[in-house]
Amino acid sequence: MRYLKRSHILIAASVLAMAVSQPAQCGNDSKSPLHLPRQDMAASLLAIGKATDTEILFQPADVRHLTAPALDGTYSAQEAVHAILAHSGLEIEIRQGSIFIRKSRSGRAEGDDDGIIVTGSRIRGAPPTSPVITLSQSELLAQNKTTMGEAIRDIPQNFNGGQSAGIGRNVPQGSGSYIGAGTGLNLRGLGGDATLTLLNGQRLSYNASLQSIDISTLPLGMIDRIEIVADGASALYGSDAVAGVANIVLKRDMKGLITSAHVGLPTGGGGVQQQYNLVTGSQWSSGGFILGYEYGQSDAIKASDRSYAATRSPGLTLYPGLKHHSLVLSGHTSLASNLEFSADALYSKRWSYMAYALTSAGNVLTSGGDFANDSDSFTVAPSLKYRLGAWKFTLSGTYGLDQSHYRGSSFSGGVNTYPTYGCYCNEANSVEISADGALLNLPGGEARVALGGGLRTNFFHAYRTLGNAQNIAVSQQDYYAYGELSLPLVSSDMGVTGIDRLNFSAALRYDNYPGVGKVVTPRLGLIYAPSPDLDIKGSWGRSFKAPTLFQQYNSLGVTAWGASNAGGSGYPGTASVLLLTGGNPNLKPERAETWSATAALHPRALEGAQLEVSFFRVFYRDRIVAPITYLTQSLSNPIYADLVDLNPSDAAKTAVLANAGAFSNALGRTYDPADVVAIVHDNSTNASSQKIYGVDATARYRHSFDGDRSLTFNLRGSYLHSIQKLSDLQPTTTLAGTLFNPPHVRANGGLIWAQPDLTLSTSLNYTGGLNDTRTTRTARIGAMMTWDLAATWSPKNAHGPLHGMTFALSVTNALNAEPTPISGLTYETPYDSTNYTPFGRVVGLTVSRQW
């Protein structure tokens, strides 16, 4: 494919030798006995992190040539780190349970400060002005989450529509799709194409047709943490970050080998899950690497496996059968005292299969169809970092390839009347140069700046070798430059009455999409802390998103559908409509304005307690959507009148089929153009406006007990309200809280009890109710709450077969809550598949060993 030579260069660069060390888990406030000799600082930090189950992050240059004093006693992680860092010239920062170590501002040595960048800012050490949702690996493992798909499903700000497994055929095009056997993030329900997903700060190749990023196959054993900023960040990251940005941070390196096996058994039948993992790595004086492999498979869940679907949807696959292999490599090495090379590479191979029947007989071969995916993806992302005094310069590049092959069949009387085979193939490459460092000293600290620019190119090749011909080969480039400034105006040591800290930040980004448009997007942020116990944050910004290549150039799809299914009345029983879906080359860019206000309370009087409440608002204009929210109202709802051609001429019917890239017959009988009473236009268009606002809340409290035991309480919730106006002539319609859209309220909370050899957790997950407004009589879909339990046992000081072993038992949805059924046709999923799954109660067992 194009730019293959460039990919060879990146691959070749990535096999260079690779540096630093870092333990892998989150913070723990409890105390542990420590008996450490006088030794290298890095060795002591590693030992403290391991003994206290605490994530301690540092750069090798910062601790090189430093010797830690002997330590003998009982310490918390923070106490131990303070003790060995005394008089070292290093400072620590505690953030969300992790300990960050860096050179102190007053004693920064040339070339030694590599800093920490938190998602939401391009500047090392800059505090983000928007809330950062952090999920550490230890938190996920405590709940016996075994896949990234499970991990993101419970995030309240994430909508499980978009690119996600199990999306039904009755879900509107704008709310979800499942092509490519992948699962991506979809913050606020604004779409996977409006949520930027990074791996170690680098972009990945798009998956299939929706321009989302598949993260479902990343081995969880490789993940250090997930950081999510659910706030507009286009001024920092570009057009994909309208809804926010997620950064999946891999472990830096490790020593040894960890193997694990997992099996999950739904008690209702079907959906048996198997997963096998291997994570290994090594460290040397100047670097290290980590390598992870995962094989996973999940059996399909059929309608016959669930009582609420067996009669209504015979022959339907509720959840596809899935299988994947994935391989991830990350490494780094110091080439000189101030020069570091690092690279990440990943490969995955994915398969999925599902089927449906068109009649109540439930025989797929007699009248029905099936759909299968066979996808593979590859990404390599090398970078070179050079430190010069207080500045760091980075040259980075990425090359990614995702080939999502699909096969479809339409059966009638045992004959495949319409076979299809094709590919949604994506290729991406980018190069960026960036720098950040100190500008000058202000009374409140160092003013710091980040600058950068680059070129990003995406290729989209959609072809079909069976079925209606399709061969779309298009590309899109983005030339960009950005700048960010962080100004600490007041610090706590200045003694200003009523102001403990005051920080102002600003960012500006220029994007040039040839053939689409040029735009400058600004962002402003402010952090005001009246006391050490309270932070008040605010952010405002504008965003820009170019139409995706699929939205612009996807070929026209035509489906023959029953007129009664489209809301028609008074027509003969054989009456049908032609439903048009697909791209629109005349689309305009989307534009948005976002702002948020946050209060974060972390009282010193109640150590371990945190409370954060944030209000957000997004005003979207020229939003690209499929214009008909409910296809079942196409002929009955007057707001869609300008999208429907009634009583079309024979010439119009012929022209539609002649221009179609694909034709599908959903009538269950032979298509007859004489029966067509309407043509319905549901291909992509720019909606007039969309408004989204709501409140996010997070609460956390950890209490430590004697004997290295702790109890942690977590609560996360989100309230969302969203409305849409498709055109100036149409009324405003409600999105959030209606079928196939995010509910108004999602929340989860739980308790984690931890002691040296045992972890117990329990959690509740709440998904608010929905209104089914597809007909004139609104139906209420009740809220759903699930209860999860998990226990993890790691025998301490065990010998023989139990040495290094860990056993985890979990029960997901312990009370076997079921989704509320909705009306629909035989081949349609009988519940809202964007908000609920058919798994029911699942009993899981994971066994792992550290060698």
C-alpha positions in Angstrom: 0.0 0.0 0.0 1.0 3.6 -0.2 3.7 4.9 2.1 4.9 1.3 2.6 8.5 2.4 2.3 7.9 4.9 5.2 6.5 2.1 7.3 9.6 0.0 6.6 11.7 2.9 8.0 9.6 3.1 11.1 9.7 -0.6 11.7 13.5 -0.7 11.2 14.0 2.1 13.7 11.8 0.3 16.2 14.1 -2.7 16.4 16.9 -0.6 17.9 18.0 -1.5 21.4 15.8 0.0 24.0 15.5 2.3 29.0 14.2 3.0 32.6 12.3 1.1 35.2 9.0 1.5 36.8 6.9 -0.6 39.0 3.4 -1.1 37.8 0.7 -0.6 40.3 -1.4 2.1 42.0 -0.9 3.8 45.3 -1.5 2.2 48.7 -1.7 4.3 51.9 -1.3 1.4 54.3 2.0 0.6 56.0 4.3 -2.3 55.3 7.5 -3.6 57.0 10.5 -2.6 55.0 14.1 -3.9 55.5 16.2 -2.3 52.7 20.0 -2.1 52.6 22.0 0.9 51.5 21.8 0.5 47.7 21.1 2.3 44.4 18.1 4.7 44.6 16.3 3.0 41.7 16.5 -0.4 43.4 15.1 1.0 46.7 12.2 2.7 44.8 11.4 -0.5 43.0 11.4 -2.4 46.3 9.1 0.1 48.0 6.7 0.0 45.1 6.5 -3.7 45.1 6.2 -4.1 48.9 3.5 -1.4 49.2 1.6 -2.1 45.9 2.2 1.5 44.9 2.9 3.0 41.5 6.1 5.0 41.7 7.0 6.8 38.5 10.5 8.3 37.9 13.0 8.8 35.2 16.4 7.0 35.2 18.4 10.1 34.7 16.9 11.7 37.8 18.1 8.9 40.1 21.3 7.8 38.3 24.3 7.8 40.6 22.1 8.4 43.7 22.4 6.1 46.7 19.5 5.4 49.0 20.1 5.1 52.7 19.2 1.9 54.5 15.6 1.6 55.6 14.4 -0.6 58.5 10.9 -0.2 59.9 7.2 0.0 59.1 6.3 2.7 56.5 3.6 3.8 54.1 4.8 4.2 50.6 4.8 8.0 50.9 6.8 7.9 54.2 9.3 5.5 52.7 9.9 7.6 49.6 10.2 10.8 51.6 12.8 9.0 53.9 15.1 7.9 51.1 14.8 11.1 49.0 15.7 13.4 51.9 18.5 15.8 50.7 18.5 14.1 47.2 17.4 17.2 45.3 14.3 15.3 44.2 10.7 16.2 44.9 7.6 14.0 44.9 4.0 14.6 43.8 1.1 12.5 44.8 -1.6 12.3 42.2 -4.6 9.9 42.3 -2.7 7.3 44.3 0.5 7.4 42.3 3.9 8.9 43.4 5.7 11.0 40.8 9.4 11.7 41.4 11.3 14.5 39.5 14.1 17.0 40.0 13.1 19.9 42.2 12.4 23.2 40.5 15.2 24.9 42.5 17.8 22.2 41.7 17.1 21.0 38.2 20.2 19.6 36.6 20.8 20.0 32.9 19.4 17.2 30.9 18.0 15.4 33.9 14.3 16.4 33.9 12.2 14.2 31.7 9.0 15.1 33.6 5.6 13.5 33.6 2.9 14.5 31.1 -0.7 13.9 32.2 -3.4 13.5 29.6 -5.1 16.9 29.0 -1.9 18.8 28.7 1.2 18.8 26.4 3.4 20.3 29.1 5.4 18.1 31.5 4.2 18.6 35.0 1.4 21.0 34.1 -1.8 20.5 36.1 -4.8 19.7 33.8 -7.7 22.1 34.0 -10.3 19.4 33.2 -11.0 16.3 35.3 -8.9 13.3 34.5 -10.5 9.9 35.0 -7.8 7.3 35.9 -8.3 3.6 35.9 -5.2 1.7 37.1 -4.5 -1.9 36.3 -4.7 -2.9 40.0 -8.2 -1.4 40.3 -9.3 -3.3 37.2 -7.8 -6.6 38.4 -9.3 -6.2 41.8 -12.7 -6.3 40.0 -11.4 -9.2 37.9 -11.8 -7.2 34.6 -10.1 -9.3 32.0 -10.4 -7.3 28.8 -10.3 -3.7 27.7 -13.8 -4.0 26.5 -15.0 -4.8 30.0 -12.9 -2.0 31.4 -14.4 0.8 29.3 -18.0 -0.5 29.5 -18.4 0.6 33.1 -17.1 4.1 32.6 -20.1 6.3 33.1 -19.0 8.9 30.5 -18.6 6.3 27.8 -21.6 5.3 25.6 -21.4 1.7 24.4 -23.0 2.5 21.1 -20.8 3.4 18.2 -18.2 0.7 17.3 -19.1 -2.0 19.7 -19.7 -5.8 19.8 -23.3 -6.8 19.9 -24.9 -3.8 18.2 -28.2 -4.9 16.7 -29.5 -4.4 13.2 -32.3 -2.1 14.5 -29.8 0.5 15.9 -29.8 3.7 13.8 -26.6 4.3 11.8 -25.7 7.3 13.9 -26.0 5.4 17.2 -24.0 2.3 16.5 -22.5 -0.2 14.2 -20.4 -3.3 14.4 -18.0 -3.8 11.5 -14.4 -4.8 12.0 -14.7 -7.0 15.1 -13.5 -4.1 17.3 -14.7 -2.0 20.2 -13.9 1.7 20.7 -14.6 4.5 23.2 -17.5 6.9 22.5 -17.5 9.7 25.1 -20.8 11.4 25.8 -22.3 9.5 22.8 -20.8 12.0 20.4 -19.3 9.2 18.3 -16.0 7.2 18.2 -14.8 9.6 15.5 -15.1 12.5 18.1 -13.1 10.6 20.8 -9.4 10.5 20.3 -7.7 7.4 21.6 -4.0 7.3 22.1 -1.6 4.5 23.1 1.4 5.9 25.1 0.4 9.3 23.7 0.6 8.1 20.1 -2.2 7.8 17.5 -3.4 4.5 16.2 -4.9 3.5 12.9 -8.7 3.8 12.5 -10.8 0.7 12.6 -13.3 -0.2 9.8 -15.6 2.5 8.6 -16.6 4.7 11.7 -13.1 6.1 12.3 -13.0 4.8 15.8 -10.0 3.1 17.5 -10.3 -0.6 18.4 -8.8 -1.2 21.9 -10.7 -4.4 22.7 -7.7 -6.7 22.0 -5.0 -4.9 24.0 -3.7 -7.3 26.6 -4.8 -6.0 30.0 -1.6 -7.4 31.5 0.3 -4.8 29.5 -1.8 -1.9 30.7 -0.5 0.4 33.5 -3.5 2.8 33.5 -6.1 4.4 31.4 -6.4 8.2 31.5 -9.5 9.9 30.1 -10.4 13.6 29.8 -14.0 13.8 28.9 -13.8 17.5 27.7 -13.1 19.1 24.4 -9.3 19.0 23.6 -9.1 19.8 19.9 -6.8 22.7 20.7 -4.2 20.2 22.0 -4.8 17.1 20.0 -6.8 17.9 16.9 -10.2 17.3 15.3 -10.8 13.8 16.7 -10.8 15.1 20.3 -14.1 17.0 20.3 -15.7 14.8 23.0 -12.4 14.2 24.7 -9.2 12.1 24.7 -8.2 8.8 26.2 -4.6 7.7 26.7 -3.8 4.0 27.3 -0.5 3.9 29.1 1.5 0.7 28.9 3.9 -0.5 31.6 7.4 0.7 30.8 9.1 -2.6 31.4 9.3 -5.6 33.8 11.5 -8.5 34.7 10.4 -12.0 34.5 7.3 -13.8 33.1 3.6 -13.7 34.0 1.1 -16.2 32.5 -2.6 -16.3 33.1 -5.7 -18.1 32.0 -9.3 -17.0 32.3 -12.7 -18.6 31.7 -16.1 -17.0 32.0 -19.3 -19.0 32.1 -22.7 -17.2 31.6 -25.2 -19.2 33.6 -27.9 -18.7 31.0 -25.9 -20.5 28.3 -23.8 -19.4 25.3 -21.1 -16.7 25.5 -18.4 -18.9 27.1 -15.2 -16.8 27.4 -11.6 -18.0 27.2 -8.5 -15.9 27.5 -4.8 -16.8 27.8 -2.1 -14.2 28.4 1.6 -14.0 28.6 3.6 -10.9 29.7 7.4 -10.9 29.9 10.2 -8.3 29.8 13.7 -7.5 30.8 15.7 -4.5 32.1 19.3 -3.5 31.6 21.4 -0.6 32.8 20.1 1.8 30.1 16.7 0.4 29.2 14.1 -2.2 29.2 11.2 -3.7 27.3 7.9 -5.4 27.9 6.1 -7.9 25.6 2.6 -9.2 25.9 0.6 -11.8 24.0 -3.1 -12.6 24.3 -5.5 -15.1 22.8 -9.1 -14.7 23.5 -12.4 -16.1 22.3 -16.1 -15.8 23.2 -18.8 -18.0 22.0 -21.9 -16.5 20.4 -25.0 -15.9 22.4 -28.1 -16.9 20.4 -31.7 -15.8 20.9 -32.5 -19.4 21.9 -30.1 -19.0 24.9 -32.3 -16.3 26.4 -36.0 -16.6 27.4 -36.8 -13.0 26.5 -35.5 -13.5 23.0 -36.1 -17.1 22.1 -39.7 -16.6 20.9 -39.4 -13.1 19.6 -36.2 -13.4 17.6 -35.6 -17.0 16.6 -32.4 -17.5 14.6 -30.8 -14.2 15.7 -27.3 -13.9 17.1 -27.6 -11.6 20.1 -23.9 -11.3 20.6 -21.3 -12.3 18.0 -18.8 -15.1 18.3 -15.4 -13.5 18.7 -11.8 -14.6 18.5 -8.5 -12.7 18.5 -4.8 -12.9 18.8 -2.9 -9.8 19.9 0.8 -8.9 20.4 2.2 -5.7 22.0 5.8 -4.7 22.4 7.1 -1.6 24.2 10.6 -0.7 24.9 13.1 2.2 25.4 16.8 2.7 25.7 19.2 5.6 26.4 21.4 6.2 23.5 23.3 8.9 25.4 22.9 10.8 28.7 20.4 13.1 27.2 19.1 11.1 24.3 16.4 8.3 24.5 14.8 6.1 21.8 11.5 4.4 22.5 9.0 2.5 20.4 5.7 0.8 20.7 4.4 -1.8 18.3 1.2 -3.8 18.3 -0.5 -6.4 16.1 -3.9 -8.0 16.3 -6.0 -10.5 14.4 -9.7 -10.5 15.0 -12.7 -12.6 13.9 -16.4 -12.4 14.5 -19.6 -14.0 13.3 -23.3 -13.4 13.6 -26.6 -14.4 11.9 -30.2 -13.5 11.6 -33.5 -14.9 10.3 -36.2 -12.8 8.6 -39.2 -14.9 9.6 -40.5 -16.4 12.8 -39.5 -19.9 11.6 -36.0 -18.9 12.6 -34.2 -20.7 9.7 -31.3 -18.6 8.6 -30.8 -20.6 5.3 -34.5 -20.5 4.3 -34.9 -16.7 4.9 -32.1 -14.8 6.6 -28.5 -13.9 6.4 -25.1 -13.9 8.2 -22.2 -11.5 8.6 -18.5 -12.3 9.4 -15.5 -10.1 10.0 -11.8 -11.1 9.5 -9.6 -8.1 10.6 -6.0 -7.5 11.2 -4.2 -4.3 12.4 -0.7 -3.2 12.9 0.9 -0.1 14.4 4.5 1.0 15.1 5.3 4.2 16.8 8.9 5.2 17.4 10.1 8.4 19.0 13.4 10.1 19.8 13.7 12.4 22.8 16.5 14.8 23.4 16.9 16.8 26.6 18.7 20.2 26.6 18.7 21.9 30.0 15.1 22.5 31.0 13.8 21.6 27.5 12.8 18.3 25.9 12.6 17.9 22.2 10.7 14.9 20.7 10.6 13.6 17.1 7.9 11.0 16.8 6.2 9.1 14.0 3.5 6.5 13.6 2.5 4.0 10.9 -0.7 2.1 11.2 -2.7 -0.3 9.1 -6.1 -1.8 9.8 -7.8 -4.1 7.3 -11.3 -5.1 8.2 -12.5 -7.7 5.7 -16.2 -8.6 5.8 -18.4 -11.3 4.3 -22.2 -11.2 4.1 -24.8 -13.6 2.9 -28.5 -13.2 2.1 -30.3 -16.5 2.0 -33.6 -17.4 0.4 -34.8 -21.0 0.0 -31.3 -22.3 0.9 -29.6 -20.2 -1.8 -27.2 -17.3 -1.1 -29.0 -14.8 -3.3 -26.7 -11.9 -2.5 -23.1 -12.7 -1.4 -20.9 -9.9 -0.5 -17.2 -9.7 0.3 -15.1 -6.6 0.8 -12.8 -4.6 3.0 -12.8 -1.4 4.9 -9.0 -0.8 4.9 -7.4 2.1 6.8 -3.8 3.3 6.6 -2.4 6.1 8.7 1.0 7.7 9.0 2.2 10.8 10.8 5.3 12.7 11.8 5.5 15.3 14.6 8.3 17.4 16.2 7.6 18.9 19.5 9.3 20.7 22.4 8.4 21.8 25.9 10.3 23.5 28.7 10.6 26.5 31.0 10.3 30.0 29.7 10.9 32.1 32.8 10.5 32.1 36.5 7.3 33.6 37.9 6.5 34.2 41.6 4.4 31.0 41.6 6.9 28.9 39.7 8.2 28.3 36.2 6.2 29.5 33.2 6.3 26.5 30.8 5.4 26.1 27.2 4.9 23.3 24.7 5.2 23.8 20.9 4.8 21.4 18.1 3.7 20.7 14.6 3.4 17.9 12.1 1.7 16.1 9.2 -0.9 13.4 9.5 -2.2 11.4 6.5 -5.1 9.0 6.5 -5.9 6.6 3.6 -9.3 4.9 3.3 -9.8 2.1 0.8 -13.2 0.5 0.7 -13.6 -2.2 -1.9 -16.1 -5.0 -2.6 -15.2 -8.0 -4.8 -18.6 -9.8 -4.4 -21.9 -8.0 -4.5 -22.4 -4.6 -6.0 -19.1 -3.2 -7.1 -17.4 -0.7 -4.8 -13.9 0.8 -5.0 -13.4 3.9 -2.9 -9.8 4.9 -2.5 -9.4 8.4 -0.9 -7.0 10.2 1.4 -7.0 13.1 3.8 -4.1 15.2 5.1 -3.8 17.4 8.1 -0.9 20.0 8.4 -1.0 21.3 12.0 0.9 23.3 14.6 0.1 23.9 18.2 1.3 25.8 21.2 0.4 25.6 24.9 1.3 27.9 27.8 1.1 27.2 31.6 1.5 30.1 34.0 1.7 29.4 37.8 0.7 32.8 39.0 0.5 32.1 42.8 1.9 29.2 44.8 1.2 28.1 48.3 4.6 29.2 49.6 3.9 32.9 48.7 1.4 33.2 51.6 -1.3 35.1 49.6 -4.5 35.4 51.6 -7.4 33.5 50.1 -5.2 32.0 47.3 -3.2 28.8 47.9 -2.5 28.3 44.2 -3.5 30.0 41.0 -2.6 28.7 37.5 -3.6 29.9 34.1 -3.2 28.0 30.9 -3.9 28.6 27.2 -3.5 26.6 24.0 -3.9 27.4 20.3 -3.9 25.0 17.4 -3.9 25.5 13.6 -5.2 22.7 11.3 -5.2 22.7 7.5 -7.2 20.0 5.8 -6.7 20.6 2.1 -10.1 20.5 0.4 -12.0 20.7 3.6 -10.9 23.8 5.4 -8.5 25.6 7.7 -9.2 26.4 11.4 -7.7 27.8 14.5 -9.0 26.3 17.7 -8.3 28.0 21.1 -8.5 26.7 24.6 -8.3 28.5 28.0 -8.0 27.0 31.5 -7.8 28.2 35.1 -7.1 26.5 38.4 -7.9 28.5 41.6 -7.2 26.8 44.9 -8.5 29.0 47.8 -6.9 26.5 50.2 -4.9 23.3 50.0 -8.1 21.4 50.4 -10.0 22.7 47.4 -9.3 23.2 43.7 -11.7 25.1 41.5 -11.0 24.5 37.8 -12.5 25.9 34.6 -11.9 25.4 30.9 -13.3 26.8 27.6 -12.4 25.9 24.1 -13.5 25.5 20.5 -13.3 22.4 18.4 -13.3 21.4 14.8 -13.8 18.0 13.2 -13.4 17.3 9.5 -15.9 14.9 8.0 -14.6 11.3 8.0 -13.7 9.8 4.7 -16.4 7.2 5.1 -19.0 9.9 5.8 -18.0 11.7 2.6 -17.3 8.9 0.1 -19.1 5.8 1.3 -21.1 4.5 -1.7 -24.9 4.7 -1.6 -26.6 1.7 0.0 -30.2 0.8 -0.8 -32.4 -1.5 1.2 -35.9 -2.7 0.2 -38.0 -2.6 3.3 -41.7 -3.1 4.1 -43.7 0.2 4.1 -45.4 -0.8 7.3 -42.0 -1.2 9.0 -41.2 2.4 8.0 -44.4 3.7 9.6 -46.6 3.6 6.6 -50.4 3.1 7.0 -53.1 2.5 4.5 -50.8 0.8 2.0 -51.3 -2.8 0.7 -49.4 -5.5 2.6 -46.9 -5.8 -0.2 -46.0 -2.1 -0.3 -42.3 -1.4 0.2 -39.9 1.5 0.4 -36.3 2.0 -0.8 -34.1 3.2 2.1 -31.0 5.1 1.1 -28.0 5.2 3.4 -24.4 6.1 2.7 -22.0 9.0 2.2 -22.3 12.6 1.1 -19.4 14.4 -0.6 -20.9 17.8 0.1 -20.6 17.6 3.9 -19.3 20.6 5.8 -16.9 20.4 8.8 -18.4 20.1 12.3 -17.7 22.9 14.8 -18.2 22.9 18.6 -17.8 25.1 21.6 -17.1 23.4 25.0 -16.6 24.5 28.5 -16.4 22.9 32.0 -16.3 24.0 35.6 -15.0 21.7 38.3 -14.7 21.6 42.1 -12.2 19.1 43.6 -12.2 18.6 47.3 -9.3 16.7 49.0 -9.5 17.6 52.8 -6.3 17.2 54.8 -8.4 16.5 57.8 -9.8 13.3 56.2 -6.7 11.7 54.7 -7.5 9.5 51.7 -10.8 11.3 50.8 -11.5 12.9 47.4 -14.6 14.4 45.9 -14.8 16.0 42.5 -17.9 17.5 40.8 -17.8 18.9 37.2 -20.3 20.6 35.0 -19.8 20.4 31.3 -21.4 21.8 28.2 -20.9 21.2 24.5 -22.6 23.2 21.7 -22.3 21.4 18.4 -23.3 22.9 15.1 -23.2 21.3 11.6 -23.1 17.9 13.4 -22.9 15.1 10.9 -25.6 12.5 11.5 -28.0 10.2 9.7 -31.0 12.5 9.6 -33.7 10.0 10.5 -33.5 9.0 14.2 -36.1 6.3 14.0 -36.6 4.6 10.6 -39.8 3.1 11.8 -41.3 6.7 11.7 -40.0 7.6 8.2 -43.4 7.7 6.7 -45.5 8.6 9.7 -43.6 11.5 11.3 -44.0 14.8 9.5 -40.6 16.1 10.6 -39.1 13.7 8.0 -41.3 14.8 5.2 -38.5 16.6 3.3 -36.4 13.4 3.4 -39.1 11.2 1.8 -40.1 11.0 -1.9 -43.6 9.7 -2.0 -44.9 7.8 -5.1 -41.6 7.9 -6.9 -41.6 7.4 -10.7 -40.2 4.3 -12.3 -37.3 6.4 -13.5 -36.5 7.5 -10.0 -36.5 3.9 -8.7 -34.3 2.8 -11.5 -31.8 5.7 -11.0 -31.6 4.9 -7.2 -30.7 1.3 -7.9 -28.3 2.2 -10.7 -26.3 4.5 -8.4 -26.3 2.0 -5.4 -23.1 0.6 -4.3 -25.0 -2.1 -2.4 -28.6 -3.5 -2.5 -30.1 -5.4 0.3 -33.5 -7.1 0.3 -35.1 -7.1 3.8 -38.6 -7.9 2.6 -38.4 -11.7 3.0 -39.7 -12.1 -0.5 -38.6 -11.2 -4.0 -38.2 -7.5 -4.6 -40.7 -6.0 -7.0 -40.2 -2.3 -8.0 -43.9 -2.0 -8.7 -44.5 -2.3 -4.9 -42.3 0.7 -4.0 -44.3 3.6 -2.6 -41.5 5.8 -1.3 -37.8 6.5 -1.3 -36.4 7.4 2.1 -33.1 9.5 2.2 -31.1 8.7 5.4 -27.6 9.2 4.1 -25.2 11.5 6.1 -26.0 15.2 6.4 -25.0 18.2 8.6 -27.5 18.6 11.4 -28.4 22.1 12.4 -27.3 21.8 16.0 -26.7 19.6 19.0 -26.4 20.6 22.6 -25.0 18.4 25.3 -24.6 19.3 29.0 -24.5 17.5 32.3 -22.6 16.8 35.5 -19.8 14.3 36.3 -19.1 13.3 39.9 -16.3 11.2 41.5 -15.9 10.3 45.1 -13.1 8.2 46.7 -12.0 7.3 50.2 -9.4 4.9 51.4 -8.9 4.0 55.0 -5.8 2.1 56.2 -5.8 -0.5 59.0 -3.0 -2.1 60.9 -1.4 -5.2 59.3 -1.2 -3.7 55.8 -4.9 -3.8 55.2 -7.1 -1.1 53.6 -10.7 -0.5 52.6 -11.4 1.7 49.5 -14.7 3.2 48.4 -15.2 4.4 44.9 -18.1 6.1 43.2 -18.4 7.5 39.7 -21.4 8.9 38.1 -22.5 11.1 35.1 -25.8 12.9 34.3 -26.2 13.7 30.6 -28.8 15.8 28.8 -28.6 16.1 25.0 -30.9 17.6 22.4 -30.8 17.8 18.6 -32.3 19.9 15.9 -31.9 18.4 12.4 -32.9 21.6 10.6 -34.4 25.0 11.2 -37.8 23.7 10.1 -37.8 20.7 12.5 -38.5 20.7 16.2 -35.9 20.0 18.8 -35.7 16.3 19.8 -34.3 14.7 22.9 -31.4 12.3 22.5 -30.2 11.4 26.0 -32.7 9.2 27.9 -34.2 7.8 24.7 -33.8 4.5 22.9 -30.4 3.8 21.3 -28.9 6.9 23.0 -27.1 7.3 26.3 -29.3 7.3 29.4 -29.6 10.4 31.5 -27.8 8.7 34.4 -25.0 6.2 34.6 -23.1 5.4 37.7 -21.0 2.7 39.4 -19.6 2.4 42.8 -18.1 -0.2 45.1 -15.8 -1.3 47.9 -12.4 -2.9 47.7 -10.9 -4.7 50.8 -7.2 -5.4 50.4 -4.7 -7.3 52.6 -1.4 -8.8 51.7 -2.8 -12.1 50.4 -6.4 -11.3 49.7 -8.5 -8.7 47.8 -12.3 -8.6 47.9 -14.4 -6.3 45.9 -18.1 -5.6 45.3 -19.6 -3.0 43.0 -23.0 -1.8 41.7 -23.5 -0.6 38.1 -26.5 1.6 37.3 -27.9 2.4 33.8 -30.8 4.8 33.8 -34.1 4.2 32.1 -35.0 5.2 28.6 -38.0 6.2 26.6 -38.9 4.4 23.4 -40.3 7.1 21.2 -40.4 5.2 17.9 -44.2 5.2 18.0 -46.8 7.8 18.9 -47.2 6.0 22.3 -44.0 6.3 24.3 -42.9 3.1 26.0 -40.8 3.2 29.1 -37.7 1.0 29.4 -36.8 0.5 33.1 -33.4 1.2 34.6 -31.0 -1.7 35.1 -28.7 -2.3 38.0 -26.1 -5.1 38.2 -24.2 -6.3 41.2 -20.6 -7.7 40.7 -18.4 -9.6 43.2 -14.8 -10.6 42.9 -12.1 -12.2 45.1 -8.4 -12.5 44.5 -6.1 -14.7 46.5 -2.3 -14.6 46.2 -0.6 -17.0 48.7 2.3 -15.2 50.4 5.5 -17.0 51.1 4.2 -20.1 49.3 6.4 -22.8 48.1 6.0 -25.6 45.6 3.1 -25.5 43.2 1.5 -22.4 44.8 4.7 -20.2 44.5 3.9 -17.1 42.5 0.3 -18.1 42.0 -2.8 -15.9 42.0 -6.4 -17.0 41.9 -9.3 -14.7 41.1 -13.0 -15.6 41.2 -15.7 -13.3 40.0 -19.5 -13.1 39.6 -20.7 -10.4 37.2 -24.3 -9.4 37.3 -24.8 -11.8 40.3 -28.6 -11.3 40.4 -28.9 -12.0 36.7 -30.6 -8.7 35.7 -32.1 -8.8 32.2 -32.6 -6.0 29.7 -36.2 -4.7 29.2 -37.6 -6.1 25.9 -38.6 -3.7 23.2 -40.9 -4.1 20.2 -39.5 -4.9 16.8 -39.1 -7.4 13.9 -37.8 -10.9 14.0 -34.3 -10.0 12.9 -34.0 -7.1 15.3 -32.4 -7.3 18.7 -35.2 -7.4 21.3 -33.6 -4.9 23.6 -31.5 -1.7 23.4 -28.1 -3.2 22.4 -26.3 0.1 22.8 -26.9 0.2 26.6 -27.4 -3.5 27.6 -25.8 -6.8 26.9 -27.3 -10.3 26.8 -24.6 -11.9 29.0 -26.6 -12.0 32.3 -24.9 -13.6 35.2 -21.3 -14.7 34.4 -19.0 -16.7 36.7 -15.4 -16.2 36.0 -12.1 -17.8 37.2 -8.6 -16.5 36.5 -5.4 -18.3 37.4 -2.1 -16.6 36.9 1.5 -17.3 37.9 4.6 -15.1 38.1 7.7 -17.1 37.2 
